[in-house]
Amino acid sequence: MTTRREFLVLACGAASVAAATKVRAQIDPNQQALRKAAMQEALRRVVGDAPVRRGRVKLELPPLIDNGNSVPLSVAVESPMTPSDHVKAIHVFTEKNPLPDVVSAYLGPRAGRARMSIRVRLADTQTVLAIAQLSDGSFWSDSAEVVVTLSACLEEGLI
Amino acid sequence: MARAIVNVPARAKRGEIIEIKTLAAHPMETGFRRTQLGELIPRDIIRRFVCTYNGAEVFRVDLHPAVAANPLIAFTTVATESGTIAFQWAGDNGYAVTETASIRVE
């Protein structure tokens, strides 16, 4: 015999399953997968098949962001910046923005120091990735986890 | 009215690494936002920023919609010789702004 308590538990469970299915039907179920694929694609366009090693790059972002519409971001790379050994490019990518590319900076030995800063938009709590391309063809990276309380591009219907 | 501000030291020692800060007034419309009627606001962003030192390119940036409005870009360069440092921004809808600064290297 089904007690009143059991019946309520079952009913709540069924209702929540139904609600969850409905929500999932409204937003594109593949959106996250698509974003991930877009990020992989953007990375491949920059890096190709070369391995990306961690280190040498320092990505600075505030860990907690009140307003995702304007976030100070700076990237510094350990490099002597001589004609034979310098940073050629710095690329920044995000995981959950509508587009993975954020900014690509191209510099050379005349920069003196491999460092640049800019203000960006972040759509969600996510991981930001910076990749530096060196003159010897190697790639180095750093990533930062950020928590965004007010997101940029709210209209995108983010999950 | 397209406007831009650049901050370059007026004088520097030869070989010194100087920091340059630039700010361009631009809404950087992402192309993902909608009006209250649901119409998509078309994308209108700065696509490229180039800095040249006496005609030679020293720094270049490709910008995407994820760059905040009124992009502030800061970078460094080596003060090699006296002359002019020119800055160019180019973007959608024919947006083009040029700014120059002179520097004295001693």
Interface residues (C-beta under 8 A of the other chain):
Chain A: N69 S70 V71 S74 T94 N97 P98 L99 D101 V102 V103 S104 A105 Y106 L107 G108 R110 A111 G112 R113 R115 M116 S117 I118 R119 V120 R121 L122 A152 C153 E155 E156
Chain B: I17 I18 T30 F32 R33 R34 Y53 A56 V58 F59 R60 V61 D62 L63 H64 P65 A66 V67 A68 A69 P71 L72 I73 A74 F75 T76 T77 V78 T80
